Amino acid sequence: MAEEGAAVRAAEGGFTSRTRRRIELLSGGSGTEPGPDQRRGAHSSPEAVSDPRFPDWKREGEFLYRRRQYFAGRGVDIWPGRFSPEAGSPAEIVFYDTETTGLSGGAGSVIFLFGAAWCEGRDLAVEQLFLSDFPGEPEFLLAVRELLRPYRAFVSYNGRTFDSHLLRTRFLMNRIAWEPGPQVDLLHHSRRLWKSVVGDCSLRSMESNVLGFTRELDVAGEDIPLIWLEFLRTGRPGTLPVVFDHNVMDIVSLARLYEVIGALVSGIPSSVRVDERALGLWLIRSGDPSGGALLEDAFRRGSEQAGVALAIHHKRNHEWALAAEVWTKLLAGARSLKAAIELAKHHEHRTRQYEEALRLVETAMSWNLPLDAQARRDIGKRRERLQRKLRAQKARSKSFREADL
């Protein structure tokens, strides 16, 4: 038994060391990750005791374990105004992630590992709560509620769809009063900024394509429920330490990604490849004029989508001449139905050049582009209306000439 405990401790020590190396790589450090701040140590209640199976955790109840780690100098810049207006200050934002007994999120799924992180100055604090068996769930959830009590905005990756709903379900089923706060789901922001660039917007993809980091050792998400159930069956940690590492790394990556996105939408230049159209529109909607300049640069480099977004931006600002200029350039570079119709609208309603507007519509129709029935009807009606206006305009001109005679 003593040999088994020694083996477990050695394995967990190795996993912890690997976690710290990966965090060092993620943070762009020197390669020697400092350990947790020994002055503060692990957060635990006075009744907490050690368990030889989990030497770096404190046991706070029959089925509840807790550990906290501080990563010195690994704090991130927080942008509460951009992501989460509900949070009045950076101190009210928390990053969180869950590991569960199932990936469907149904009523039968239980959260057995909860991780949260927050910034304390330039340090990143990561705290985890571990449920070692089903009967301890009420105590586990009460600890989660207490851990999250100071925070008003909850940053996650797919938390709006999965984690927050599962948390709400588990609290309800245990008849414990608690409601998740406003969700800041970075999955949606990542899809907006990088879907057209990298395709896959999983957190692993964001690590390798945006954060410049690849995990050395990890566990597949679909294996995590089986690992915990195997622990319940045998009582041995097995590969649970890898799951603990996985959860820590998810949270650390989440915090770093938040910092990167926050910098981008604050107009701070970055070398990270990004969908410039999406970022430009985000900046414009945030009232940042640099968004327009970003769209102009992307359009100048050949992005048709950025050109369309730029023209629409000018149109909404009643900058009709600038919008028409962009539509004209788009039309010169490609068979852009959007550009042709918008430019036809401009000449019909702004310049009253019905002949030019009709020419643009008929040119677009001659392309025989695949259109749905409603689009074809709309273009047909526009052509008929322009033909009527052009006939009326010519009739008025003729009558004026005759009157002059």
KARA-V817474 format. One record per pair of residues at least 12 apart in sequence whose C-alpha atoms are under 10 Angstrom apart, sorted by sequence separation. I is the first residue (numbers start at 1). J is the second residue. If there is no record, write none. Layout:
BEGIN
I|J / I|J
END
This chain:
BEGIN
20|32 / 21|33 / 47|59 / 48|60 / 49|61 / 56|68 / 78|90 / 80|92 / 98|110 / 99|111 / 100|112 / 101|113 / 115|127 / 116|128 / 129|141 / 167|179 / 168|180 / 189|201 / 190|202 / 194|206 / 197|209 / 198|210 / 227|239 / 228|240 / 260|272 / 267|279 / 279|291 / 280|292 / 294|306 / 295|307 / 298|310 / 310|322 / 311|323 / 312|324 / 314|326 / 327|339 / 328|340 / 331|343 / 344|356 / 345|357 / 20|33 / 21|34 / 44|57 / 45|58 / 47|60 / 48|61 / 54|67 / 56|69 / 77|90 / 78|91 / 80|93 / 98|111 / 99|112 / 100|113 / 114|127 / 115|128 / 116|129 / 167|180 / 188|201 / 190|203 / 227|240 / 267|280 / 278|291 / 280|293 / 281|294 / 295|308 / 296|309 / 310|323 / 311|324 / 326|339 / 327|340 / 343|356 / 344|357 / 345|358 / 347|360 / 19|33 / 20|34 / 42|56 / 43|57 / 44|58 / 45|59 / 46|60 / 47|61 / 51|65 / 79|93 / 98|112 / 99|113 / 100|114 / 114|128 / 115|129 / 129|143 / 165|179 / 187|201 / 265|279 / 277|291 / 280|294 / 281|295 / 292|306 / 295|309 / 296|310 / 311|325 / 312|326 / 327|341 / 328|342 / 343|357 / 344|358 / 365|379 / 20|35 / 42|57 / 43|58 / 44|59 / 45|60 / 50|65 / 78|93 / 98|113 / 99|114 / 113|128 / 114|129 / 115|130 / 129|144 / 164|179 / 165|180 / 187|202 / 194|209 / 224|239 / 227|242 / 228|243 / 264|279 / 265|280 / 276|291 / 277|292 / 279|294 / 280|295 / 295|310 / 296|311 / 308|323 / 311|326 / 312|327 / 324|339 / 327|342 / 328|343 / 342|357 / 344|359 / 345|360 / 364|379 / 365|380 / 17|33 / 42|58 / 44|60 / 45|61 / 48|64 / 49|65 / 97|113 / 98|114 / 99|115 / 113|129 / 114|130 / 128|144 / 164|180 / 187|203 / 190|206 / 194|210 / 224|240 / 227|243 / 264|280 / 265|281 / 266|282 / 267|283 / 279|295 / 280|296 / 294|310 / 295|311 / 307|323 / 310|326 / 311|327 / 323|339 / 327|343 / 341|357 / 344|360 / 345|361 / 48|65 / 97|114 / 98|115 / 112|129 / 113|130 / 114|131 / 163|180 / 164|181 / 186|203 / 265|282 / 266|283 / 277|294 / 278|295 / 292|309 / 293|310 / 309|326 / 310|327 / 326|343 / 327|344 / 340|357 / 341|358 / 343|360 / 344|361 / 362|379 / 17|35 / 48|66 / 96|114 / 97|115 / 98|116 / 112|130 / 113|131 / 129|147 / 164|182 / 224|242 / 225|243 / 261|279 / 264|282 / 265|283 / 276|294 / 277|295 / 280|298 / 292|310 / 295|313 / 308|326 / 324|342 / 325|343 / 342|360 / 343|361 / 361|379 / 362|380 / 365|383 / 16|35 / 96|115 / 97|116 / 111|130 / 112|131 / 113|132 / 128|147 / 164|183 / 187|206 / 224|243 / 264|283 / 265|284 / 276|295 / 277|296 / 291|310 / 292|311 / 307|326 / 308|327 / 311|330 / 323|342 / 324|343 / 327|346 / 340|359 / 341|360 / 342|361 / 361|380 / 95|115 / 96|116 / 97|117 / 111|131 / 112|132 / 127|147 / 160|180 / 190|210 / 219|239 / 223|243 / 266|286 / 276|296 / 277|297 / 307|327 / 323|343 / 324|344 / 340|360 / 341|361 / 362|382 / 44|65 / 45|66 / 95|116 / 96|117 / 110|131 / 112|133 / 219|240 / 265|286 / 267|288 / 276|297 / 277|298 / 292|313 / 324|345 / 339|360 / 340|361 / 361|382 / 362|383 / 44|66 / 94|116 / 95|117 / 96|118 / 112|134 / 160|182 / 161|183 / 221|243 / 224|246 / 266|288 / 267|289 / 268|290 / 276|298 / 277|299 / 291|313 / 292|314 / 307|329 / 308|330 / 324|346 / 340|362 / 341|363 / 361|383 / 43|66 / 44|67 / 94|117 / 95|118 / 111|134 / 144|167 / 160|183 / 219|242 / 220|243 / 265|288 / 267|290 / 275|298 / 276|299 / 307|330 / 323|346 / 324|347 / 337|360 / 340|363 / 341|364 / 360|383 / 42|66 / 43|67 / 44|68 / 93|117 / 94|118 / 95|119 / 110|134 / 112|136 / 159|183 / 160|184 / 161|185 / 218|242 / 219|243 / 266|290 / 267|291 / 337|361 / 340|364 / 358|382 / 359|383 / 42|67 / 43|68 / 93|118 / 94|119 / 112|137 / 158|183 / 159|184 / 160|185 / 217|242 / 218|243 / 221|246 / 281|306 / 304|329 / 305|330 / 321|346 / 339|364 / 340|365 / 357|382 / 358|383 / 361|386 / 41|67 / 42|68 / 43|69 / 92|118 / 93|119 / 111|137 / 114|140 / 141|167 / 145|171 / 154|180 / 155|181 / 157|183 / 158|184 / 159|185 / 160|186 / 161|187 / 219|245 / 220|246 / 265|291 / 277|303 / 280|306 / 304|330 / 320|346 / 337|363 / 338|364 / 357|383 / 358|384 / 41|68 / 42|69 / 91|118 / 92|119 / 110|137 / 113|140 / 114|141 / 153|180 / 154|181 / 155|182 / 156|183 / 157|184 / 158|185 / 159|186 / 160|187 / 218|245 / 219|246 / 267|294 / 276|303 / 277|304 / 278|305 / 299|326 / 303|330 / 315|342 / 337|364 / 358|385 / 359|386 / 40|68 / 41|69 / 42|70 / 90|118 / 91|119 / 112|140 / 116|144 / 152|180 / 153|181 / 154|182 / 155|183 / 156|184 / 157|185 / 158|186 / 159|187 / 160|188 / 217|245 / 218|246 / 277|305 / 278|306 / 281|309 / 302|330 / 308|336 / 311|339 / 335|363 / 336|364 / 337|365 / 358|386 / 40|69 / 41|70 / 90|119 / 91|120 / 111|140 / 112|141 / 114|143 / 115|144 / 141|170 / 142|171 / 149|178 / 152|181 / 153|182 / 154|183 / 155|184 / 156|185 / 157|186 / 158|187 / 217|246 / 218|247 / 276|305 / 277|306 / 280|309 / 281|310 / 284|313 / 304|333 / 321|350 / 331|360 / 335|364 / 357|386 / 358|387 / 40|70 / 90|120 / 91|121 / 96|126 / 98|128 / 111|141 / 114|144 / 141|171 / 151|181 / 152|182 / 153|183 / 154|184 / 155|185 / 156|186 / 157|187 / 158|188 / 276|306 / 277|307 / 280|310 / 296|326 / 299|329 / 304|334 / 308|338 / 312|342 / 320|350 / 337|367 / 356|386 / 357|387 / 37|68 / 38|69 / 95|126 / 96|127 / 97|128 / 98|129 / 99|130 / 113|144 / 116|147 / 145|176 / 149|180 / 151|182 / 152|183 / 153|184 / 154|185 / 155|186 / 156|187 / 157|188 / 215|246 / 218|249 / 275|306 / 277|308 / 278|309 / 299|330 / 302|333 / 308|339 / 311|342 / 315|346 / 336|367 / 354|385 / 355|386 / 358|389 / 36|68 / 37|69 / 38|70 / 96|128 / 115|147 / 116|148 / 138|170 / 145|177 / 148|180 / 149|181 / 157|189 / 277|309 / 281|313 / 304|336 / 307|339 / 335|367 / 337|369 / 354|386 / 355|387 / 358|390 / 36|69 / 37|70 / 118|151 / 137|170 / 138|171 / 141|174 / 145|178 / 148|181 / 157|190 / 277|310 / 336|369 / 353|386 / 354|387 / 357|390 / 35|69 / 36|70 / 37|71 / 137|171 / 142|176 / 145|179 / 215|249 / 335|369 / 348|382 / 354|388 / 355|389 / 35|70 / 36|71 / 37|72 / 138|173 / 141|176 / 142|177 / 145|180 / 354|389 / 355|390 / 34|70 / 35|71 / 36|72 / 138|174 / 142|178 / 353|389 / 354|390 / 355|391 / 34|71 / 35|72 / 137|174 / 138|175 / 141|178 / 345|382 / 348|385 / 352|389 / 353|390 / 354|391 / 33|71 / 34|72 / 116|154 / 117|155 / 138|176 / 341|379 / 344|382 / 348|386 / 352|390 / 355|393 / 33|72 / 34|73 / 116|155 / 344|383 / 354|393 / 16|56 / 78|118 / 116|156 / 213|253 / 353|393 / 12|53 / 78|119 / 341|382 / 348|389 / 352|393 / 12|54 / 13|55 / 75|117 / 76|118 / 77|119 / 211|253 / 344|386 / 348|390 / 9|52 / 12|55 / 13|56 / 75|118 / 76|119 / 207|250 / 8|52 / 9|53 / 12|56 / 29|73 / 75|119 / 76|120 / 77|121 / 158|202 / 8|53 / 9|54 / 10|55 / 29|74 / 74|119 / 75|120 / 76|121 / 77|122 / 157|202 / 158|203 / 211|256 / 6|52 / 7|53 / 8|54 / 9|55 / 27|73 / 28|74 / 73|119 / 74|120 / 75|121 / 76|122 / 157|203 / 204|250 / 207|253 / 210|256 / 211|257 / 5|52 / 6|53 / 8|55 / 9|56 / 24|71 / 27|74 / 66|113 / 68|115 / 70|117 / 73|120 / 74|121 / 75|122 / 76|123 / 203|250 / 206|253 / 207|254 / 210|257 / 5|53 / 23|71 / 26|74 / 27|75 / 64|112 / 65|113 / 66|114 / 67|115 / 68|116 / 69|117 / 70|118 / 71|119 / 72|120 / 73|121 / 74|122 / 75|123 / 76|124 / 206|254 / 4|53 / 5|54 / 27|76 / 66|115 / 68|117 / 70|119 / 71|120 / 72|121 / 73|122 / 74|123 / 75|124 / 204|253 / 207|256 / 211|260 / 2|52 / 5|55 / 24|74 / 70|120 / 72|122 / 73|123 / 74|124 / 75|125 / 203|253 / 207|257 / 210|260 / 20|71 / 23|74 / 71|122 / 72|123 / 73|124 / 74|125 / 203|254 / 206|257 / 210|261 / 71|123 / 72|124 / 96|148 / 111|163 / 70|123 / 71|124 / 72|125 / 94|147 / 95|148 / 70|124 / 71|125 / 94|148 / 203|257 / 69|124 / 70|125 / 71|126 / 93|148 / 111|166 / 69|125 / 70|126 / 92|148 / 94|150 / 95|151 / 105|161 / 106|162 / 110|166 / 111|167 / 68|125 / 69|126 / 70|127 / 92|149 / 93|150 / 94|151 / 97|154 / 105|162 / 109|166 / 110|167 / 68|126 / 69|127 / 92|150 / 93|151 / 94|152 / 95|153 / 96|154 / 97|155 / 98|156 / 104|162 / 105|163 / 108|166 / 67|126 / 68|127 / 69|128 / 91|150 / 92|151 / 93|152 / 94|153 / 95|154 / 96|155 / 97|156 / 103|162 / 105|164 / 106|165 / 107|166 / 110|169 / 111|170 / 67|127 / 68|128 / 91|151 / 92|152 / 93|153 / 94|154 / 95|155 / 96|156 / 97|157 / 105|165 / 106|166 / 109|169 / 110|170 / 212|272 / 66|127 / 67|128 / 68|129 / 90|151 / 91|152 / 92|153 / 93|154 / 94|155 / 95|156 / 96|157 / 97|158 / 98|159 / 105|166 / 108|169 / 109|170 / 210|271 / 211|272 / 66|128 / 67|129 / 89|151 / 91|153 / 92|154 / 93|155 / 94|156 / 95|157 / 97|159 / 104|166 / 105|167 / 107|169 / 108|170 / 210|272 / 65|128 / 66|129 / 67|130 / 89|152 / 90|153 / 96|159 / 100|163 / 106|169 / 107|170 / 209|272 / 210|273 / 65|129 / 66|130 / 87|151 / 88|152 / 89|153 / 98|162 / 99|163 / 105|169 / 106|170 / 209|273 / 210|274 / 64|129 / 65|130 / 66|131 / 87|152 / 88|153 / 98|163 / 64|130 / 65|131 / 86|152 / 87|153 / 97|163 / 98|164 / 100|166 / 107|173 / 63|130 / 64|131 / 65|132 / 85|152 / 86|153 / 87|154 / 96|163 / 97|164 / 187|254 / 190|257 / 63|131 / 64|132 / 84|152 / 85|153 / 96|164 / 98|166 / 186|254 / 190|258 / 193|261 / 60|129 / 62|131 / 63|132 / 64|133 / 84|153 / 98|167 / 185|254 / 186|255 / 189|258 / 59|129 / 61|131 / 62|132 / 63|133 / 83|153 / 84|154 / 57|128 / 58|129 / 59|130 / 61|132 / 62|133 / 63|134 / 84|155 / 186|257 / 190|261 / 193|264 / 57|129 / 58|130 / 63|135 / 64|136 / 83|155 / 186|258 / 189|261 / 57|130 / 62|135 / 63|136 / 64|137 / 80|153 / 185|258 / 62|136 / 63|137 / 64|138 / 66|140 / 184|258 / 61|136 / 64|139 / 65|140 / 186|261 / 198|273 / 63|139 / 64|140 / 197|273 / 198|274 / 62|139 / 63|140 / 64|141 / 66|143 / 197|274 / 198|275 / 61|139 / 65|143 / 196|274 / 197|275 / 60|139 / 61|140 / 64|143 / 194|273 / 195|274 / 196|275 / 197|276 / 60|140 / 193|273 / 194|274 / 195|275 / 193|274 / 194|275 / 192|274 / 193|275 / 194|276 / 196|278 / 60|143 / 192|275 / 193|276 / 43|127 / 190|274 / 191|275 / 193|277 / 194|278 / 42|127 / 192|277 / 193|278 / 194|279 / 37|123 / 192|278 / 193|279 / 191|278 / 192|279 / 193|280 / 37|125 / 36|125 / 95|184 / 189|278 / 193|282 / 94|184 / 189|279 / 192|282 / 93|184 / 157|250 / 156|250 / 157|251 / 86|181 / 87|182 / 133|228 / 156|251 / 86|182 / 132|228 / 133|229 / 155|251 / 157|253 / 85|182 / 86|183 / 131|228 / 132|229 / 157|254 / 84|182 / 133|231 / 134|232 / 156|254 / 84|183 / 132|231 / 133|232 / 155|254 / 156|255 / 83|183 / 84|184 / 132|232 / 155|255 / 157|257 / 83|184 / 83|185 / 133|235 / 156|258 / 83|186 / 132|235 / 155|258 / 83|189 / 112|225 / 111|225 / 130|244 / 110|225 / 113|228 / 129|244 / 109|225 / 112|228 / 128|244 / 103|221 / 102|221 / 103|222 / 128|247 / 102|222 / 128|248 / 100|221 / 101|222 / 102|223 / 103|224 / 127|248 / 99|221 / 100|222 / 101|223 / 102|224 / 103|225 / 126|248 / 101|224 / 102|225 / 100|224 / 101|225 / 102|226 / 127|251 / 99|224 / 100|225 / 101|226 / 126|251 / 99|225 / 101|227 / 126|252 / 101|228 / 125|252 / 100|228 / 101|229 / 124|252 / 99|228 / 115|244 / 113|243 / 114|244 / 113|244 / 116|247 / 117|248 / 124|255 / 115|247 / 116|248 / 114|247 / 115|248 / 118|251 / 113|247 / 114|248 / 117|251 / 118|252 / 115|250 / 116|251 / 117|252 / 115|251 / 116|252 / 119|255 / 117|254 / 118|255 / 117|255 / 99|243 / 99|244 / 99|246 / 99|247 / 98|247 / 97|247 / 96|247 / 97|248 / 96|248 / 98|250 / 97|250 / 98|251 / 96|250 / 97|251 / 95|250 / 96|251 / 95|251 / 96|252 / 94|251 / 95|252 / 97|254 / 95|253 / 96|254 / 95|254 / 96|255 / 95|255 / 94|255 / 95|258 / 83|258 / 76|252 / 75|252 / 78|255 / 74|252 / 77|255 / 83|261 / 69|248 / 76|255 / 77|256 / 79|258 / 82|261 / 83|262 / 75|255 / 76|256 / 78|258 / 79|259 / 82|262 / 26|207 / 71|252 / 74|255 / 75|256 / 76|257 / 77|258 / 78|259 / 81|262 / 82|263 / 26|208 / 53|235 / 74|256 / 76|258 / 77|259 / 78|260 / 79|261 / 80|262 / 83|265 / 28|211 / 53|236 / 54|237 / 76|259 / 77|260 / 79|262 / 82|265 / 27|211 / 28|212 / 53|237 / 75|259 / 76|260 / 78|262 / 79|263 / 82|266 / 26|211 / 27|212 / 28|213 / 53|238 / 77|262 / 78|263 / 81|266 / 25|211 / 26|212 / 27|213 / 54|240 / 77|263 / 79|265 / 25|212 / 26|213 / 54|241 / 79|266 / 25|213 / 26|214 / 25|214 / 26|215 / 23|213 / 25|215 / 22|213 / 22|214 / 23|215 / 22|215 / 21|215 / 22|216 / 21|216 / 22|217 / 19|215 / 18|215 / 19|216 / 18|216 / 19|217 / 18|217 / 19|218 / 82|283 / 15|217 / 82|286 / 19|242 / 22|245 / 26|249 / 15|239 / 18|242 / 12|237 / 16|241 / 19|244 / 20|245 / 23|248 / 27|252 / 11|237 / 12|238 / 15|241 / 16|242 / 19|245 / 23|249 / 26|252 / 27|253 / 11|238 / 12|239 / 14|241 / 15|242 / 18|245 / 19|246 / 22|249 / 26|253 / 8|236 / 11|239 / 12|240 / 13|241 / 14|242 / 15|243 / 16|244 / 17|245 / 20|248 / 8|237 / 12|241 / 15|244 / 16|245 / 19|248 / 20|249 / 23|252 / 27|256 / 8|238 / 11|241 / 12|242 / 15|245 / 19|249 / 22|252 / 23|253 / 26|256 / 5|236 / 8|239 / 11|242 / 4|236 / 12|244 / 8|241 / 12|245
END
